[in-house]
Amino acid sequence: MSVKHAISRGLELGRSVLQLGLLKSGGRVAAKLRADRFRVGPSVRTVQPQAFLPSRYRYYRTSLRGLAAQLQAAGFRRRFTGASPRNRAVFLAFGLGVGLIEQQLEDDRRSAATCEEIQAVFRKKRFQSPLEPFPSGYKLEDYIIGNQIGKGSNAAVYEAAARFAPQKESISECAPVQVREEEEERETPRSLTCCSLRSFPMAIKMMWNFGAGSSSESILKSMSQELVPAGPLALQPEREQITLDGQFGVLPKRVSVHPNVIRVYRAFTADVPLLPGAQEEYPDVLPARLNPAGLGSNRTLFLVMKKYPGTLRHYLEMSTPGRRQGSLMMLQLLEGVDHLCRQGVAHRDLKSDNILLEFDSDGCPRLVITDFGCCLAESDSNLQLPFNSMWVSRGGNASLMAPEVSTAVPGCGVVIDYSKADAWAVGAISYEIFGQRNPFYRPLGLESRSYQEKQLPPLPSSVPADVQLVIRLLLRRNPNKRPSARVAANMLHLSLWGRKALANQDSVGMKKLADWLLCQSAVVLLKGCSGPSGNTVEAELQRSFLSNLDLEDLRTAVGFLLYGREQHQACILSA
């Protein structure tokens, strides 16, 4: 056996034996070194990455360097004790292999520590609320109601202005705003009227109440999911306390503020008024006092939010985003879904009609997820829904229901996992963002229950290769092979801003990426201190990325990107 072959076998042996934890004598040496190490100087908490070594062999994680030195020294000693050259080479290579593992773990510790430090800095910088706080507004009489701006299957939305707020310019004095897009992106110009936004900066959502009764308690209990994006002052203080006590049934979770999730500023019950267009648009849901043939109750729930110019669907009917804007829009949806998942909420009705849109100072669309009427947000759900009966609701839009949800069969012990269901829906909506028909919209679309991944239509060649890779991964049928919203978002972040850090990643490990993260953090912090540029969509996305850094999620994203690029190069060469 050649020395080169012996060293290779020694390296493999070192890794395999350490994984199995069979080095009892090495464990005793490691334990002794570990004890000596912690007796010297003050105790310091070190970051322990999730490496391939099992947690029960944690003494290897802190003493591998000393263990490697012992093994290498023993290998040299065997040289003078008459052992065969092959055994000496294998034993020496074993020690060298352990040393390489220690170097990898040390790099992981430093990278994990860097991620935690960056995360701590940016989590202190909270996102600003899009509306200024106001002290009143817990009654319908506190608002001036304008025209209807939207209608869904369970509510109507009207523009509104607060009576207690200073009035803005009149509509006659306003002029339309022309949103200009770059010609190189080939986007269609779109006109938006800002006067309505200035005169009516808020929106009031009036829920339709069919069978919840007319008492405030029963209404809040029946429509509690609508309060998931509500702020801490959305309900009156006494009503808030009753809700926190759980007297209205199962208390839903509340999500914290995020730029890509709607914020409810006020929630109250009131008598149903006869609003503009009610008799023509939704006569059946009106109470009998307003329409003798109506089936609605006298009182219902009202939600006060910021008003947005339109929905994502309306925008895409008029405009086609460029490749960079499309990537940023898709990334915002993933960031919003990840924010919900981290707080134990599954939207379950994600579609372009339930995504609102406005523009930042650079003209980039800012997307906001809204309409939480179908969400899964019970305090003890943890994104898992027991599915023991066909009467258990799976969610809203059946066309964009993830395969693991649409194919679930009710039964004893059956549980539906929604942790990656919304991310799958983002993959389907991304086709719309890049100018294509959603492949799952009927009557001609695929069915999520039975489609095969090879049936997915190709995306336009103008869509970046990394973005196409993310979409294909999000639409995998098997959720175990599908990236989470966080990993998919990290892939897009690295593709947009970290291309240089990914160059020759195999040869530099995570160190180069950690250096890039530090530089990126400095750039984002400087942008945040330089005025309006810190409130753009790109700045918000970068802050969100840095505030959610995790070494394992980042490594997984890098692995997906590198694998995808290798496959892309292989396809090019084979063609």
C-alpha positions as CSV (number, residue, x, y, z in Angstrom):
1,M,0.0,0.0,0.0
2,S,1.4,3.4,-1.0
3,V,1.9,6.1,1.7
4,K,-0.6,8.4,-0.2
5,H,-3.2,5.6,0.0
6,A,-2.5,5.0,3.6
7,I,-2.9,8.7,4.5
8,S,-6.2,8.8,2.6
9,R,-7.4,5.8,4.5
10,G,-6.3,7.3,7.8
11,L,-8.3,10.5,7.1
12,E,-11.4,8.5,6.4
13,L,-10.9,6.3,9.4
14,G,-10.4,9.3,11.7
15,R,-13.7,10.9,10.6
16,S,-15.7,7.6,10.8
17,V,-14.4,6.6,14.2
18,L,-15.1,10.1,15.6
19,Q,-18.7,10.0,14.3
20,L,-19.3,6.6,16.0
21,G,-17.7,7.8,19.2
22,L,-15.5,4.7,19.6
23,L,-12.4,6.5,20.8
24,K,-12.7,5.7,24.5
25,S,-9.1,6.3,25.2
26,G,-9.1,9.4,23.1
27,G,-12.2,10.5,25.1
28,R,-10.4,10.2,28.4
29,V,-7.5,12.3,27.0
30,A,-10.0,14.8,25.7
31,A,-11.8,15.0,29.0
32,K,-8.6,15.6,30.8
33,L,-7.6,18.3,28.4
34,R,-11.0,19.8,28.7
35,A,-10.8,19.9,32.5
36,D,-7.3,21.5,32.3
37,R,-8.6,24.1,29.8
38,F,-11.5,25.2,32.0
39,R,-9.3,25.5,35.1
40,V,-7.3,28.2,33.5
41,G,-8.7,31.8,33.4
42,P,-12.3,32.9,33.6
43,S,-15.0,30.7,32.0
44,V,-16.0,31.9,28.5
45,R,-19.1,30.7,26.6
46,T,-18.2,29.5,23.2
47,V,-20.5,29.2,20.2
48,Q,-21.0,25.5,19.3
49,P,-22.1,25.0,15.7
50,Q,-24.2,22.1,14.5
51,A,-21.5,20.0,13.0
52,F,-21.5,16.3,12.1
53,L,-20.4,15.2,15.5
54,P,-23.3,14.0,17.8
55,S,-24.0,16.3,20.7
56,R,-23.4,13.5,23.2
57,Y,-19.7,13.6,22.2
58,R,-19.4,17.3,23.0
59,Y,-16.0,16.8,24.7
60,Y,-14.6,16.2,21.2
61,R,-15.9,19.7,20.2
62,T,-13.8,21.5,22.8
63,S,-10.6,19.4,22.8
64,L,-10.1,18.1,19.2
65,R,-7.0,20.2,18.8
66,G,-5.4,18.6,21.9
67,L,-6.6,15.2,20.9
68,A,-5.1,15.6,17.4
69,A,-1.8,16.6,18.9
70,Q,-1.8,13.5,21.1
71,L,-2.6,11.2,18.2
72,Q,0.1,12.8,16.0
73,A,2.7,12.5,18.8
74,A,1.7,8.8,19.2
75,G,2.2,8.3,15.5
76,F,5.7,9.7,15.7
77,R,6.5,7.6,18.7
78,R,5.5,4.4,16.9
79,R,8.1,5.2,14.3
80,F,10.8,4.2,16.9
81,T,8.9,1.2,18.5
82,G,9.1,-1.2,15.6
83,A,5.6,-0.7,14.2
84,S,5.1,-1.3,10.5
85,P,5.3,1.7,8.1
86,R,1.7,1.2,7.0
87,N,0.3,1.3,10.5
88,R,2.5,4.3,11.4
89,A,1.2,6.1,8.3
90,V,-2.4,5.3,9.1
91,F,-2.1,6.3,12.7
92,L,-0.4,9.6,11.8
93,A,-3.0,10.4,9.1
94,F,-5.7,9.7,11.7
95,G,-4.2,12.4,13.9
96,L,-4.0,14.7,11.0
97,G,-7.6,14.1,10.1
98,V,-8.7,15.0,13.6
99,G,-6.7,18.2,13.3
100,L,-8.5,19.1,10.1
101,I,-11.8,18.5,11.9
102,E,-10.8,20.8,14.7
103,Q,-9.9,23.5,12.1
104,Q,-13.3,23.2,10.5
105,L,-15.0,23.4,13.9
106,E,-13.0,26.5,14.8
107,D,-14.0,28.2,11.6
108,D,-17.6,27.3,12.3
109,R,-17.3,28.8,15.8
110,R,-16.0,32.0,14.5
111,S,-18.6,32.2,11.7
112,A,-21.4,31.4,14.2
113,A,-20.2,34.0,16.6
114,T,-20.1,36.6,13.7
115,C,-23.6,35.8,12.7
116,E,-24.9,36.1,16.3
117,E,-23.1,39.5,16.8
118,I,-24.6,40.9,13.6
119,Q,-28.0,39.5,14.4
120,A,-27.9,41.1,17.8
121,V,-27.0,44.5,16.4
122,F,-29.8,44.6,13.8
123,R,-32.5,43.1,16.0
124,K,-32.2,46.2,18.1
125,K,-33.2,48.3,15.1
126,R,-36.9,47.9,15.0
127,F,-38.9,48.6,11.8
128,Q,-40.9,51.8,11.9
129,S,-44.7,51.7,11.7
130,P,-46.0,53.1,8.4
131,L,-48.5,55.3,10.2
132,E,-48.0,57.8,13.0
133,P,-49.6,56.6,16.3
134,F,-52.9,58.2,17.1
135,P,-54.6,58.3,20.6
136,S,-58.2,57.8,19.6
137,G,-60.2,56.0,16.9
138,Y,-62.0,53.2,18.8
139,K,-65.4,54.1,17.3
140,L,-66.8,54.1,13.7
141,E,-67.9,57.7,14.3
142,D,-64.2,58.7,14.6
143,Y,-63.7,58.2,10.9
144,I,-64.8,59.7,7.6
145,I,-65.7,56.9,5.2
146,G,-64.9,57.3,1.5
147,N,-65.4,55.0,-1.5
148,Q,-65.1,51.3,-1.6
149,I,-61.6,50.2,-2.7
150,G,-61.9,46.4,-2.4
151,K,-64.2,43.5,-1.8
152,G,-63.5,39.9,-1.0
153,S,-65.4,36.8,0.1
154,N,-65.7,37.9,3.7
155,A,-65.3,41.7,3.9
156,A,-65.5,45.0,2.1
157,V,-62.7,47.6,2.3
158,Y,-63.3,51.4,2.2
159,E,-61.0,54.4,2.2
160,A,-61.1,56.4,5.4
161,A,-59.7,59.4,7.2
162,A,-59.6,60.1,10.9
163,R,-61.8,63.0,12.1
164,F,-59.3,63.7,14.9
165,A,-56.4,64.1,12.4
166,P,-55.6,67.3,10.5
167,Q,-57.3,67.4,7.1
168,K,-55.0,67.2,4.0
169,E,-55.4,68.9,0.7
170,S,-58.7,68.6,-1.1
171,I,-59.0,66.3,-4.1
172,S,-59.4,69.1,-6.6
173,E,-55.9,70.4,-5.6
174,C,-54.2,67.1,-6.2
175,A,-52.5,65.9,-9.3
176,P,-51.8,62.4,-10.5
177,V,-48.3,61.0,-9.8
178,Q,-46.5,59.4,-12.7
179,V,-44.4,56.4,-11.6
180,R,-41.6,56.2,-14.1
181,E,-39.7,53.0,-14.6
182,E,-36.4,52.5,-16.3
183,E,-36.5,51.7,-20.0
184,E,-33.8,49.1,-19.7
185,E,-36.0,47.1,-17.4
186,R,-38.8,47.2,-20.1
187,E,-41.5,48.0,-17.6
188,T,-44.8,49.6,-18.6
189,P,-45.4,53.1,-17.1
190,R,-48.1,53.2,-14.6
191,S,-50.1,56.2,-13.3
192,L,-51.3,56.4,-9.7
193,T,-53.3,59.1,-8.2
194,C,-51.9,60.2,-4.9
195,C,-54.8,62.6,-4.0
196,S,-56.9,59.9,-2.6
197,L,-54.1,58.6,-0.5
198,R,-53.6,62.1,0.9
199,S,-57.2,62.7,1.6
200,F,-57.9,59.2,2.8
201,P,-54.7,57.7,4.2
202,M,-56.4,54.9,6.0
203,A,-58.5,51.9,5.0
204,I,-61.4,50.4,7.0
205,K,-62.2,46.7,6.6
206,M,-65.8,45.8,7.4
207,M,-66.2,42.1,8.1
208,W,-69.4,40.4,7.0
209,N,-71.1,38.8,10.0
210,F,-73.4,35.9,9.0
211,G,-73.7,33.8,12.2
212,A,-71.4,35.2,14.9
213,G,-74.2,37.1,16.7
214,S,-74.3,40.8,17.5
215,S,-72.4,40.8,20.8
216,S,-68.8,42.1,20.9
217,E,-67.7,39.0,22.7
218,S,-69.1,36.6,20.1
219,I,-67.8,38.7,17.2
220,L,-64.3,38.8,18.5
221,K,-64.3,35.1,19.3
222,S,-65.5,34.2,15.8
223,M,-63.2,36.6,14.0
224,S,-60.1,36.4,16.3
225,Q,-57.8,35.4,13.4
226,E,-58.3,38.9,11.9
227,L,-56.5,40.2,15.0
228,V,-53.2,38.3,14.3
229,P,-51.5,41.4,12.7
230,A,-53.1,43.8,15.2
231,G,-50.8,46.2,17.1
232,P,-50.6,46.4,20.9
233,L,-53.1,49.3,21.1
234,A,-55.6,48.0,18.5
235,L,-58.3,47.2,21.0
236,Q,-59.5,49.5,23.8
237,P,-57.6,48.8,27.0
238,E,-60.4,47.2,28.8
239,R,-61.3,45.1,25.7
240,E,-57.6,44.2,25.3
241,Q,-57.4,42.9,28.8
242,I,-60.5,40.7,28.3
243,T,-59.0,39.3,25.1
244,L,-55.6,38.6,26.8
245,D,-57.5,36.7,29.5
246,G,-58.7,34.3,26.8
247,Q,-62.4,34.8,27.7
248,F,-63.3,34.8,24.0
249,G,-62.1,31.3,23.3
250,V,-58.7,30.2,21.9
251,L,-56.4,33.2,21.9
252,P,-54.6,33.7,18.6
253,K,-51.0,34.7,18.3
254,R,-50.1,38.3,17.6
255,V,-47.2,39.0,15.1
256,S,-44.8,41.8,15.6
257,V,-44.4,44.6,13.1
258,H,-42.7,43.8,9.8
259,P,-42.5,45.9,6.6
260,N,-44.0,43.0,4.5
261,V,-46.9,42.2,6.8
262,I,-50.0,44.4,7.2
263,R,-50.5,46.2,10.5
264,V,-54.0,46.6,12.1
265,Y,-54.1,49.8,14.2
266,R,-57.6,49.7,15.5
267,A,-60.1,46.9,15.9
268,F,-63.7,47.5,17.2
269,T,-67.2,46.4,16.8
270,A,-70.0,48.7,15.6
271,D,-73.4,48.6,14.0
272,V,-73.3,47.8,10.3
273,P,-73.8,51.1,8.3
274,L,-75.2,51.6,4.8
275,L,-71.9,52.4,3.0
276,P,-71.5,53.5,-0.6
277,G,-72.2,50.6,-3.0
278,A,-73.6,48.3,-0.3
279,Q,-77.0,47.7,-1.9
280,E,-75.4,46.9,-5.2
281,E,-72.2,45.1,-4.2
282,Y,-73.2,42.9,-1.2
283,P,-77.0,43.2,-0.4
284,D,-77.2,39.7,1.0
285,V,-74.8,40.3,3.9
286,L,-76.6,43.4,5.2
287,P,-78.8,43.2,8.3
288,A,-82.5,43.1,8.0
289,R,-82.8,46.7,9.1
290,L,-80.9,47.8,6.0
291,N,-82.2,45.1,3.6
292,P,-85.3,43.0,4.5
293,A,-83.8,40.1,2.5
294,G,-80.4,40.4,4.1
295,L,-78.9,37.6,6.2
296,G,-76.3,39.6,8.2
297,S,-76.2,40.5,11.9
298,N,-76.6,44.0,13.1
299,R,-73.0,44.4,14.4
300,T,-69.7,43.4,13.0
301,L,-65.9,43.8,13.3
302,F,-64.1,46.8,11.8
303,L,-60.3,46.9,11.2
304,V,-58.4,50.1,10.6
305,M,-55.2,49.9,8.5
306,K,-53.0,51.9,6.3
307,K,-54.3,52.4,2.8
308,Y,-52.3,51.0,-0.1
309,P,-52.7,52.0,-3.8
310,G,-53.7,48.5,-4.9
311,T,-53.1,44.8,-4.9
312,L,-50.2,42.8,-6.4
313,R,-52.7,41.3,-8.9
314,H,-53.9,44.8,-10.0
315,Y,-50.3,46.0,-10.4
316,L,-49.2,42.9,-12.5
317,E,-52.2,43.4,-14.8
318,M,-50.8,46.8,-15.7
319,S,-47.0,46.4,-15.4
320,T,-44.3,43.9,-15.8
321,P,-41.5,44.2,-13.3
322,G,-37.9,44.0,-14.5
323,R,-35.6,41.2,-13.4
324,R,-34.2,43.0,-10.4
325,Q,-37.5,44.4,-9.2
326,G,-39.1,41.0,-9.7
327,S,-36.4,39.4,-7.6
328,L,-36.9,42.0,-4.9
329,M,-40.7,41.4,-4.9
330,M,-40.3,37.7,-4.5
331,L,-37.8,38.2,-1.8
332,Q,-40.2,40.4,0.1
333,L,-42.8,37.7,0.1
334,L,-40.3,35.2,1.4
335,E,-39.3,37.6,4.2
336,G,-42.9,38.2,5.2
337,V,-43.7,34.4,5.2
338,D,-40.5,33.7,7.2
339,H,-41.5,36.4,9.8
340,L,-44.9,34.7,10.2
341,C,-43.4,31.2,10.4
342,R,-41.0,32.3,13.1
343,Q,-43.9,33.5,15.2
344,G,-45.9,30.3,14.6
345,V,-48.4,31.7,12.1
346,A,-49.3,30.1,8.7
347,H,-51.3,32.4,6.4
348,R,-52.9,29.5,4.4
349,D,-54.5,31.9,1.8
350,L,-51.6,33.5,0.0
351,K,-52.4,34.8,-3.4
352,S,-51.9,38.0,-5.4
353,D,-55.3,39.4,-4.3
354,N,-54.2,39.2,-0.7
355,I,-50.9,41.1,-1.2
356,L,-51.0,44.9,-1.1
357,L,-48.5,47.1,-2.9
358,E,-47.1,50.6,-2.7
359,F,-43.9,52.2,-3.9
360,D,-40.8,53.4,-2.0
361,S,-38.9,56.6,-2.8
362,D,-36.9,54.8,-5.5
363,G,-40.1,53.6,-7.2
364,C,-39.6,50.0,-6.2
365,P,-42.8,48.1,-5.3
366,R,-43.2,47.3,-1.6
367,L,-45.4,44.2,-0.9
368,V,-47.5,43.6,2.2
369,I,-49.2,40.4,3.1
370,T,-52.8,40.9,4.3
371,D,-56.1,39.1,5.0
372,F,-55.5,36.7,7.8
373,G,-59.0,35.3,8.0
374,C,-57.9,31.8,7.1
375,C,-54.6,31.7,9.0
376,L,-53.5,29.1,11.5
377,A,-52.4,31.0,14.6
378,E,-53.5,29.2,17.7
379,S,-51.1,29.7,20.6
380,D,-50.4,25.9,20.8
381,S,-50.5,25.0,17.1
382,N,-46.8,25.4,16.2
383,L,-47.7,25.2,12.5
384,Q,-49.1,21.7,13.1
385,L,-52.8,21.1,12.6
386,P,-54.5,17.8,13.8
387,F,-56.5,16.5,10.8
388,N,-58.8,14.0,12.3
389,S,-61.9,14.9,10.5
390,M,-62.9,16.1,7.0
391,W,-64.6,19.1,8.7
392,V,-61.2,20.5,9.8
393,S,-60.4,23.5,7.5
394,R,-57.2,23.2,5.5
395,G,-57.1,26.9,4.6
396,G,-58.3,29.2,1.9
397,N,-57.4,29.1,-1.8
398,A,-57.5,25.5,-3.0
399,S,-55.5,26.3,-6.2
400,L,-52.4,27.4,-4.2
401,M,-52.6,24.8,-1.5
402,A,-49.2,23.0,-1.0
403,P,-49.1,19.3,-2.0
404,E,-48.7,18.1,1.6
405,V,-51.9,20.0,2.5
406,S,-54.1,19.1,-0.5
407,T,-53.2,15.4,-0.4
408,A,-53.7,15.0,3.4
409,V,-56.3,12.3,4.3
410,P,-58.1,12.8,7.6
411,G,-57.6,10.1,10.2
412,C,-56.6,9.4,13.8
413,G,-53.2,10.9,14.5
414,V,-52.9,12.6,11.1
415,V,-51.2,16.1,11.4
416,I,-50.7,18.6,8.6
417,D,-47.4,20.5,8.7
418,Y,-47.8,24.1,7.4
419,S,-44.2,25.1,8.1
420,K,-43.3,25.2,4.3
421,A,-46.8,25.5,2.8
422,D,-46.8,29.3,2.4
423,A,-43.3,29.1,0.9
424,W,-44.6,26.8,-1.8
425,A,-47.4,29.3,-2.6
426,V,-44.7,32.0,-3.0
427,G,-43.0,29.8,-5.6
428,A,-46.3,29.7,-7.6
429,I,-47.0,33.4,-7.2
430,S,-43.5,34.1,-8.5
431,Y,-44.6,33.0,-12.0
432,E,-47.1,35.9,-12.0
433,I,-44.4,38.3,-10.8
434,F,-42.2,37.4,-13.8
435,G,-45.0,37.9,-16.3
436,Q,-46.3,34.3,-16.6
437,R,-49.6,32.7,-15.9
438,N,-49.7,31.0,-12.5
439,P,-49.3,27.3,-13.4
440,F,-51.8,26.2,-10.7
441,Y,-54.7,28.5,-11.7
442,R,-57.6,26.6,-13.1
443,P,-59.2,25.6,-15.4
444,L,-56.1,24.9,-17.4
445,G,-53.6,24.8,-14.6
446,L,-51.9,22.0,-12.8
447,E,-53.3,20.5,-9.6
448,S,-51.1,20.6,-6.6
449,R,-52.5,17.1,-5.6
450,S,-51.1,15.4,-8.6
451,Y,-48.6,17.5,-10.6
452,Q,-45.1,16.3,-11.4
453,E,-42.2,18.8,-11.1
454,K,-41.2,18.2,-14.7
455,Q,-44.6,19.5,-15.7
456,L,-43.9,23.0,-14.4
457,P,-43.6,25.5,-17.3
458,P,-40.3,27.1,-18.0
459,L,-39.7,30.6,-16.8
460,P,-38.6,33.4,-19.3
461,S,-34.9,33.4,-20.1
462,S,-34.7,36.9,-18.7
463,V,-35.3,35.6,-15.1
464,P,-31.9,35.2,-13.3
465,A,-30.7,31.6,-13.1
466,D,-30.5,31.8,-9.2
467,V,-34.1,33.0,-9.1
468,Q,-35.3,30.2,-11.3
469,L,-33.4,27.7,-9.1
470,V,-35.2,29.1,-6.0
471,I,-38.6,28.8,-7.7
472,R,-38.0,25.2,-8.7
473,L,-36.9,24.3,-5.2
474,L,-39.9,26.0,-3.6
475,L,-42.3,24.0,-5.9
476,R,-40.9,20.6,-4.9
477,R,-43.6,18.2,-4.0
478,N,-41.8,16.7,-1.0
479,P,-41.6,19.3,1.8
480,N,-38.5,17.6,3.2
481,K,-36.6,18.5,0.0
482,R,-38.1,22.0,-0.2
483,P,-36.2,24.9,1.4
484,S,-37.8,26.9,4.2
485,A,-38.8,30.5,3.5
486,R,-35.7,31.6,5.4
487,V,-33.3,29.5,3.4
488,A,-34.9,30.5,0.1
489,A,-34.7,34.2,1.2
490,N,-31.0,33.7,2.0
491,M,-30.4,32.3,-1.4
492,L,-31.9,35.4,-3.0
493,H,-30.0,37.7,-0.7
494,L,-26.7,36.1,-1.6
495,S,-27.6,36.1,-5.3
496,L,-28.4,39.9,-5.2
497,W,-25.7,41.2,-3.0
498,G,-23.1,38.4,-2.2
499,R,-22.0,37.1,-5.6
500,K,-18.3,37.9,-4.9
501,A,-18.5,36.1,-1.6
502,L,-19.7,33.0,-3.3
503,A,-16.9,32.9,-5.8
504,N,-14.6,29.9,-5.2
505,Q,-16.6,29.1,-2.1
506,D,-15.3,25.5,-2.0
507,S,-11.8,26.6,-1.4
508,V,-12.3,29.3,1.2
509,G,-15.1,27.8,3.4
510,M,-17.2,30.1,5.5
511,K,-14.5,32.6,6.3
512,K,-14.9,34.7,3.1
513,L,-18.6,34.7,3.6
514,A,-18.2,35.9,7.2
515,D,-16.0,38.7,6.1
516,W,-18.6,39.7,3.5
517,L,-21.3,39.7,6.2
518,L,-19.2,42.2,8.3
519,C,-18.7,44.5,5.3
520,Q,-22.4,44.3,4.4
521,S,-23.4,45.1,8.0
522,A,-21.2,48.2,7.9
523,V,-22.7,49.3,4.6
524,V,-26.3,48.8,5.8
525,L,-25.6,50.7,9.0
526,L,-24.1,53.6,7.1
527,K,-27.1,53.7,4.8
528,G,-29.5,53.8,7.7
529,C,-27.7,56.8,9.1
530,S,-27.7,58.7,5.8
531,G,-31.4,59.7,5.6
532,P,-34.2,58.5,3.3
533,S,-32.2,55.8,1.6
534,G,-32.5,53.8,4.8
535,N,-36.3,53.4,4.2
536,T,-36.1,51.9,0.7
537,V,-37.2,48.4,0.0
538,E,-33.6,47.2,-0.5
539,A,-32.5,48.7,2.8
540,E,-35.3,47.0,4.6
541,L,-34.6,43.7,3.0
542,Q,-30.9,43.9,3.9
543,R,-31.7,44.7,7.5
544,S,-34.2,41.8,7.6
545,F,-31.5,39.5,6.3
546,L,-28.9,40.6,8.8
547,S,-31.3,40.5,11.7
548,N,-32.1,36.8,11.0
549,L,-28.6,35.4,10.3
550,D,-28.2,31.8,11.3
551,L,-25.1,29.8,10.4
552,E,-26.9,26.6,9.4
553,D,-29.5,28.4,7.3
554,L,-26.8,30.3,5.6
555,R,-24.7,27.2,4.9
556,T,-27.7,25.4,3.5
557,A,-28.5,28.4,1.2
558,V,-24.9,28.4,0.0
559,G,-25.0,24.7,-0.7
560,F,-28.2,25.0,-2.7
561,L,-26.8,27.9,-4.8
562,L,-23.5,26.1,-5.5
563,Y,-25.2,22.9,-6.4
564,G,-27.6,24.8,-8.7
565,R,-24.8,26.6,-10.4
566,E,-22.9,23.3,-11.0
567,Q,-26.0,21.8,-12.5
568,H,-26.4,24.9,-14.7
569,Q,-22.8,24.7,-15.9
570,A,-23.2,21.0,-16.6
571,C,-26.3,21.6,-18.7
572,I,-24.5,24.3,-20.7
573,L,-21.5,22.0,-21.4
574,S,-23.7,19.1,-22.4
575,A,-25.6,21.3,-24.8
